[in-house]
Amino acid sequence: MEARELAVKGAYAFTPHVHPDERGLFVSPFQGPAFAEAVSRPVFPLAQSNHSVSRRGVVRGVHFTRTPPGTAKYVYCAHGEAMDFVIDVRVGSPTFGAWDMVVLNPTTFNAMYFPVGVGHAFVALRDETVMAYVISESYVAENELAISFFDPELGLPPLPDGMAPVMSSRDREAVTLAQAKRLGMLPDYEKCSAIEAATYQGLERR
């Protein structure tokens, strides 16, 4: 498995080796040892797995989790194709406001790791795009927050030509990054780092 660090500090992209044969193929989108080597930490604890299906044009995000508790996430695309974004919304981060994007699909089965506190969004490029991911904390609705995908300050790329966004009311009405900062919604980088350090130290002692 190949790994590379993204433009957001602590976020990584992974590309596994795909093994095709006359039956089809076999691939491991998540591999613990490769993850630990790239991130220089043990595998984060897995509390929940999620599965979403989206039609072409669906925009989900930008979503992030109130910190604490904070949530780490590992995502890949099992069917279809998506533009997957990581956005640094951690106040005090050396890459605050930066973002990166990876096209995820079941040809390469590449994946992304989102550290605690960062924002996540994706755009489905095909009908029945399936995103599969595992997270380090169980979902709690009141801890899930959002900023606008179309905030000019973020500078995310426009949708492909002819694509009309399909969004939830929450995402359509989400505040900008600047508004979220003024409202005290955004995670603090030092707190995010401390949560991750404590979590991984606990795993190492097991």
Helices and strands as residue ranges (DSSP letters): E 2-5, E 12-15, E 19-21, E 24-26, H 32-39, E 48-54, E 59-65, E 73-79, E 82-87, E 99-104, E 111-114, E 119-124, E 129-135, G 141-143, E 144-146, H 169-172, H 177-182, H 189-205
